[in-house]
C-alpha cells in the first residue's frame, strides 16, 4: 500500500470514529443533528475514495496481465510436452 492510500484509510477510520462519537454526543446532549450528518457524508466520501484508490493499486495493468497470460501459455506447452 502506498502512503497515499494509507493516509486516506486513516482519515476514513478517524472520520468513522468521530461520526460515532458525535452520534452519542448528540443523543446525550440533544443537540442539532447537522454535525452528525456532515461527518457521515464526509466519512462516506472518504470511504468511496479509499476504496477506489485501493482497488486501483491492487489491479494489474494491461502489460502485467499480458505477461501472465504469456507465462501461462509457456507453462501449458511445457506440461503438454512432458506428458
C-alpha positions as CSV (number, residue, x, y, z in Angstrom):
1,X,0.0,0.0,0.0
2,X,1.3,3.4,-0.8
3,X,1.4,6.3,1.6
4,X,-1.5,8.0,-0.3
5,X,-3.8,5.0,0.3
6,X,-2.6,4.7,3.9
7,X,-3.4,8.3,4.7
8,X,-6.8,8.1,3.1
9,X,-7.6,4.9,5.0
10,X,-6.5,6.5,8.3
11,X,-8.6,9.6,7.6
12,X,-11.6,7.4,6.8
13,X,-11.1,5.5,10.1
14,X,-10.8,8.7,12.1
15,X,-13.9,10.2,10.5
16,X,-15.9,7.0,11.2
17,X,-14.8,7.2,14.9
18,X,-15.7,10.9,15.1
19,X,-19.0,10.2,13.5
20,X,-19.9,7.5,16.0
21,X,-18.7,9.8,18.8
22,X,-20.8,12.7,17.5
23,X,-23.9,10.5,17.4
24,X,-23.5,9.6,21.1
25,X,-22.7,13.3,21.9
26,X,-25.8,14.5,20.0
27,X,-28.0,11.9,21.7
28,X,-26.7,12.7,25.2
29,X,-26.9,16.5,24.9
30,X,-29.9,16.6,22.5
31,X,-28.0,18.8,20.1
32,X,-28.6,19.6,16.4
33,X,-28.0,16.6,14.1
34,X,-26.3,18.6,11.3
35,X,-22.8,17.8,12.6
36,X,-23.6,14.1,12.6
37,X,-24.9,14.3,9.0
38,X,-21.9,16.3,8.0
39,X,-19.4,13.7,9.5
40,X,-21.4,10.9,8.0
41,X,-21.3,12.4,4.5
42,X,-17.5,13.1,4.8
43,X,-17.0,9.5,6.0
44,X,-18.9,8.1,3.1
45,X,-16.9,10.3,0.6
46,X,-13.6,9.3,2.1
47,X,-14.7,5.6,2.2
48,X,-15.5,5.7,-1.5
49,X,-12.3,7.5,-2.3
50,X,-10.3,5.0,-0.2
51,X,-12.0,2.0,-1.9
52,X,-11.2,3.5,-5.4
53,X,-7.5,4.2,-4.5
54,X,-7.1,0.7,-3.0
55,X,-8.7,-1.0,-6.0
56,X,-6.6,0.9,-8.4
57,X,-3.4,-0.2,-6.6
58,X,-4.4,-3.8,-6.4
59,X,-5.5,-4.2,-10.1
60,X,-2.9,-5.4,-12.6
61,X,-2.0,-3.3,-15.5
62,X,-2.7,-4.5,-19.0
63,X,1.0,-5.2,-19.5
64,X,1.1,-7.3,-16.4
65,X,-1.9,-9.3,-17.5
66,X,-0.4,-10.0,-20.9
67,X,2.8,-11.1,-19.3
68,X,0.9,-13.5,-17.0
69,X,-1.0,-14.9,-20.0
70,X,2.2,-15.4,-21.9
71,X,3.8,-17.2,-19.0
72,X,0.7,-19.5,-18.6
73,X,0.9,-20.4,-22.2
74,X,4.5,-21.3,-21.9
75,X,3.8,-23.4,-18.8
76,X,1.0,-25.3,-20.5
77,X,3.3,-26.0,-23.5
78,X,5.9,-27.4,-21.2
79,X,3.4,-29.5,-19.3
80,X,1.9,-30.8,-22.6
81,X,5.3,-31.8,-23.8
82,X,6.2,-33.7,-20.6
83,X,3.1,-36.0,-20.9
